[in-house]
Amino acid sequence: MIKVLSTATGGLQAATRRLDTSAHNIANVNTPGFHRHEVKATARAEGGVDTRIERAPREGVSLEQEIVDQIAAAASFKANAKVIGVVERTLGRWLDERA
């Protein structure tokens, strides 16, 4: 169960970072010479992900791409939050049975 929680928590953090990064990109859409930032994720052996922000090689921000990224990040956040809720309920039932 701990690995599941670690994975879901890492997913929440990664989704939050993607949303924050997309907001940063949108805020700089009219900044001359701005290179959009991208969140790259790497799986951890113990569960979850590590994220890093990289600068895109080309200048500019596509608002359409940012909206798609935000929708995907929001869906990921909701899915990981649901996993945490299921684990919480499962552990609660397990503790109720043992008590």
ROSE-4610 file (N, C-alpha, C; in Angstrom, 1 decimal, always signed):
// ROSE-4610
residu = [M/M/M/I/I/I/K/K/K/V/V/V/L/L/L/S/S/S/T/T/T/A/A/A/T/T/T/G/G/G/G/G/G/L/L/L/Q/Q/Q/A/A/A/A/A/A/T/T/T/R/R/R/R/R/R/L/L/L/D/D/D/T/T/T/S/S/S/A/A/A/H/H/H/N/N/N/I/I/I/A/A/A/N/N/N/V/V/V/N/N/N/T/T/T/P/P/P/G/G/G/F/F/F/H/H/H/R/R/R/H/H/H/E/E/E/V/V/V/K/K/K/A/A/A/T/T/T/A/A/A/R/R/R/A/A/A/E/E/E/G/G/G/G/G/G/V/V/V/D/D/D/T/T/T/R/R/R/I/I/I/E/E/E/R/R/R/A/A/A/P/P/P/R/R/R/E/E/E/G/G/G/V/V/V/S/S/S/L/L/L/E/E/E/Q/Q/Q/E/E/E/I/I/I/V/V/V/D/D/D/Q/Q/Q/I/I/I/A/A/A/A/A/A/A/A/A/A/A/A/S/S/S/F/F/F/K/K/K/A/A/A/N/N/N/A/A/A/K/K/K/V/V/V/I/I/I/G/G/G/V/V/V/V/V/V/E/E/E/R/R/R/T/T/T/L/L/L/G/G/G/R/R/R/W/W/W/L/L/L/D/D/D/E/E/E/R/R/R/A/A/A]
num = [1/1/1/2/2/2/3/3/3/4/4/4/5/5/5/6/6/6/7/7/7/8/8/8/9/9/9/10/10/10/11/11/11/12/12/12/13/13/13/14/14/14/15/15/15/16/16/16/17/17/17/18/18/18/19/19/19/20/20/20/21/21/21/22/22/22/23/23/23/24/24/24/25/25/25/26/26/26/27/27/27/28/28/28/29/29/29/30/30/30/31/31/31/32/32/32/33/33/33/34/34/34/35/35/35/36/36/36/37/37/37/38/38/38/39/39/39/40/40/40/41/41/41/42/42/42/43/43/43/44/44/44/45/45/45/46/46/46/47/47/47/48/48/48/49/49/49/50/50/50/51/51/51/52/52/52/53/53/53/54/54/54/55/55/55/56/56/56/57/57/57/58/58/58/59/59/59/60/60/60/61/61/61/62/62/62/63/63/63/64/64/64/65/65/65/66/66/66/67/67/67/68/68/68/69/69/69/70/70/70/71/71/71/72/72/72/73/73/73/74/74/74/75/75/75/76/76/76/77/77/77/78/78/78/79/79/79/80/80/80/81/81/81/82/82/82/83/83/83/84/84/84/85/85/85/86/86/86/87/87/87/88/88/88/89/89/89/90/90/90/91/91/91/92/92/92/93/93/93/94/94/94/95/95/95/96/96/96/97/97/97/98/98/98/99/99/99]
x = [+0.8/+0.0/+0.9/+2.0/+2.9/+3.4/+3.7/+4.2/+3.1/+1.9/+0.8/+0.6/+0.7/+0.6/+1.7/+2.9/+4.1/+3.9/+3.4/+3.2/+2.2/+1.0/-0.1/+0.4/+1.1/+1.6/+2.5/+3.4/+4.3/+3.6/+2.5/+1.7/+1.0/+0.5/-0.1/+0.9/+2.1/+3.1/+3.5/+3.6/+4.0/+2.9/+1.6/+0.5/+0.5/+0.7/+0.8/+1.9/+3.0/+4.2/+3.9/+3.2/+2.8/+1.9/+0.9/-0.1/+0.7/+1.5/+2.3/+3.2/+3.8/+4.7/+3.9/+2.8/+1.9/+1.4/+1.1/+0.6/+1.8/+3.0/+4.2/+4.4/+4.2/+4.3/+3.3/+2.0/+1.0/+1.2/+1.7/+2.0/+3.1/+3.9/+5.0/+4.8/+3.6/+3.3/+3.7/+3.7/+4.0/+5.4/+6.2/+7.6/+8.5/+9.1/+10.0/+11.2/+11.5/+12.6/+12.3/+11.1/+10.8/+10.7/+11.3/+11.3/+10.4/+9.4/+8.4/+9.2/+8.7/+9.3/+8.4/+9.1/+8.5/+8.8/+7.9/+8.1/+8.5/+9.6/+10.0/+9.9/+9.4/+9.2/+10.0/+10.6/+11.3/+10.8/+10.5/+10.0/+11.0/+10.6/+11.4/+11.2/+12.3/+12.2/+11.2/+11.2/+10.3/+8.9/+8.6/+7.3/+7.3/+6.4/+6.4/+7.3/+7.4/+8.2/+9.0/+10.1/+10.9/+10.6/+10.5/+10.3/+11.4/+11.6/+12.5/+12.0/+12.3/+11.8/+13.0/+12.6/+13.6/+13.1/+14.0/+13.6/+13.6/+12.5/+12.3/+13.4/+13.8/+14.8/+14.4/+13.1/+12.6/+11.8/+11.9/+11.1/+9.6/+8.9/+7.4/+6.6/+5.3/+4.4/+3.1/+2.7/+1.4/+0.3/-0.6/-1.7/-2.5/-2.7/-3.4/-2.7/-1.4/-0.6/-0.7/-0.7/-0.8/-2.1/-3.2/-4.5/-4.6/-4.1/-4.0/-3.2/-2.1/-1.2/-2.0/-2.7/-3.5/-4.6/-5.3/-6.3/-5.7/-4.6/-4.0/-3.5/-2.9/-2.4/-3.6/-4.7/-5.8/-6.4/-6.5/-7.0/-6.0/-4.7/-3.8/-3.9/-4.1/-4.3/-5.5/-6.6/-7.9/-7.7/-7.0/-6.8/-6.0/-4.9/-4.1/-4.8/-5.6/-6.3/-7.3/-7.9/-8.9/-8.2/-7.0/-6.2/-5.9/-5.6/-5.3/-6.6/-7.7/-9.0/-9.3/-9.1/-9.3/-8.4/-7.1/-6.2/-6.6/-7.1/-7.5/-8.7/-9.7/-10.9/-10.5/-9.6/-9.1/-8.4/-7.5/-6.8/-7.8/-8.8/-9.7/-10.5/-10.9/-11.7/-10.8/-9.5/-8.6/-8.4/-8.2/-8.0/-9.3/-10.5/-11.7/-11.9/-11.4/-11.5/-10.5/-9.4/-8.4/-8.7/-9.5/-9.7/-10.8]
y = [-1.2/+0.0/+1.3/+1.2/+2.4/+2.7/+1.7/+2.0/+2.7/+2.2/+2.8/+4.3/+4.6/+6.0/+6.8/+6.3/+7.0/+7.3/+6.3/+6.6/+7.6/+7.5/+8.5/+9.9/+10.0/+11.3/+11.9/+11.1/+11.6/+12.1/+11.3/+11.7/+13.1/+13.3/+14.6/+15.7/+15.5/+16.5/+16.8/+15.7/+15.9/+16.7/+16.4/+17.1/+18.5/+18.8/+20.2/+20.9/+20.3/+21.0/+21.3/+20.3/+20.5/+21.7/+21.8/+22.9/+24.3/+24.3/+25.5/+25.9/+25.0/+25.3/+25.8/+25.2/+25.6/+27.1/+27.4/+28.7/+29.7/+29.3/+30.1/+30.4/+29.3/+29.5/+30.5/+30.3/+31.2/+32.6/+32.8/+34.2/+34.9/+34.1/+34.6/+34.5/+34.3/+34.0/+35.2/+36.4/+37.6/+38.2/+37.4/+37.8/+37.5/+38.5/+38.2/+37.3/+36.3/+35.4/+34.3/+34.2/+33.2/+31.8/+30.9/+29.5/+28.8/+28.1/+27.4/+26.4/+26.2/+25.2/+24.0/+22.8/+21.5/+20.7/+20.0/+19.1/+17.7/+17.2/+15.8/+15.0/+13.8/+12.9/+11.7/+11.2/+9.9/+9.1/+7.8/+6.9/+6.6/+6.6/+6.2/+4.7/+4.0/+2.5/+2.2/+3.1/+2.8/+3.3/+3.8/+4.3/+5.8/+6.3/+7.8/+8.2/+9.5/+10.1/+11.3/+11.5/+12.7/+13.6/+14.9/+15.8/+16.8/+17.3/+18.4/+19.2/+20.5/+21.4/+21.7/+21.5/+21.8/+22.9/+23.7/+24.7/+24.2/+24.5/+24.0/+24.6/+23.9/+24.4/+25.6/+25.6/+26.7/+27.8/+29.0/+30.1/+29.9/+30.5/+30.6/+29.6/+30.0/+29.2/+29.0/+27.8/+27.4/+27.4/+28.3/+28.3/+27.0/+26.5/+25.2/+24.1/+24.0/+23.0/+23.1/+24.4/+24.6/+24.1/+24.4/+24.0/+22.4/+21.8/+20.3/+19.8/+20.4/+20.0/+20.2/+21.3/+21.6/+20.5/+20.2/+19.2/+17.8/+17.5/+16.2/+16.2/+17.3/+17.4/+17.3/+18.0/+18.0/+16.6/+15.9/+14.5/+13.6/+13.8/+13.0/+13.3/+14.5/+14.9/+14.2/+14.3/+13.7/+12.1/+11.5/+10.1/+9.7/+10.4/+10.1/+10.4/+11.5/+11.7/+10.6/+10.1/+9.0/+7.7/+7.5/+6.3/+6.5/+7.7/+8.0/+7.7/+8.2/+7.9/+6.5/+5.7/+4.2/+3.6/+4.0/+3.4/+3.8/+5.0/+5.4/+4.6/+4.4/+3.6/+2.1/+1.6/+0.2/+0.0/+0.9/+0.9/+1.0/+1.9/+2.1/+0.8/+0.2/-1.1/-2.2/-2.2/-3.2/-2.9/-1.7/-1.4/-1.7/-1.4/-1.7/-3.2/-4.0/-5.5/-6.0/-5.3/-5.8/-5.3/-4.2/-3.6/-4.4]
z = [+0.0/+0.0/+0.0/+0.7/+0.8/-0.6/-1.4/-2.8/-3.6/-3.4/-4.2/-3.8/-2.5/-2.0/-2.5/-2.5/-3.0/-4.5/-5.2/-6.7/-6.9/-6.2/-6.4/-5.9/-4.8/-4.3/-5.3/-5.9/-6.9/-8.1/-8.5/-9.6/-9.4/-8.1/-7.8/-7.9/-7.4/-7.5/-8.9/-9.7/-11.1/-11.9/-11.6/-12.3/-11.9/-10.6/-10.1/-10.8/-10.9/-11.5/-13.0/-13.7/-15.1/-15.2/-14.3/-14.3/-14.1/-13.1/-12.8/-14.0/-14.6/-15.7/-16.9/-17.2/-18.2/-18.0/-16.7/-16.4/-16.6/-16.3/-16.5/-18.0/-18.8/-20.3/-20.8/-20.4/-20.9/-20.4/-19.2/-18.8/-19.6/-20.2/-21.0/-22.5/-22.9/-24.4/-25.2/-24.7/-25.4/-25.1/-24.4/-24.0/-25.2/-25.7/-26.9/-26.5/-27.3/-27.1/-26.0/-25.5/-24.5/-25.1/-24.4/-24.7/-23.7/-24.2/-23.3/-22.4/-21.2/-20.3/-20.4/-20.3/-20.4/-19.1/-18.6/-17.5/-18.0/-17.6/-17.9/-16.6/-16.8/-15.6/-15.8/-14.7/-14.7/-13.5/-13.8/-12.8/-11.7/-10.5/-9.4/-9.1/-8.7/-8.4/-7.3/-6.3/-5.1/-5.3/-6.5/-6.8/-7.0/-7.8/-8.0/-9.1/-9.3/-10.3/-9.8/-10.5/-10.3/-11.5/-11.3/-12.4/-12.5/-13.7/-13.9/-15.0/-15.0/-16.0/-17.0/-18.3/-19.3/-20.2/-20.8/-21.7/-23.1/-23.8/-25.2/-26.1/-27.1/-28.0/-28.9/-29.2/-30.0/-29.2/-29.7/-29.1/-29.3/-28.4/-28.6/-27.8/-27.6/-26.8/-27.7/-27.8/-28.4/-27.4/-27.4/-26.5/-26.6/-27.8/-28.0/-27.2/-27.3/-26.7/-25.2/-24.7/-23.2/-22.7/-23.4/-23.0/-22.9/-23.9/-24.0/-22.8/-22.5/-21.4/-20.0/-19.9/-18.7/-18.5/-19.6/-19.5/-19.0/-19.7/-19.3/-17.9/-17.4/-16.1/-15.1/-15.4/-14.5/-14.4/-15.5/-15.5/-14.7/-14.8/-14.1/-12.6/-12.2/-10.8/-10.2/-10.9/-10.5/-10.3/-11.3/-11.2/-10.0/-9.7/-8.6/-7.3/-7.2/-6.0/-5.7/-6.8/-6.6/-6.1/-6.5/-6.0/-4.5/-4.1/-2.7/-1.9/-2.4/-1.7/-1.6/-2.6/-2.6/-1.5/-1.5/-0.5/+0.9/+1.1/+2.4/+2.8/+2.0/+2.3/+2.6/+1.8/+1.9/+3.3/+3.6/+4.9/+6.0/+5.9/+6.9/+7.2/+6.2/+6.3/+7.0/+6.5/+7.1/+8.6/+8.9/+10.4/+11.2/+10.6/+11.3/+11.5/+10.6/+10.7/+11.8/+11.9/+12.9/+14.3/+14.4/+15.7/+16.5]
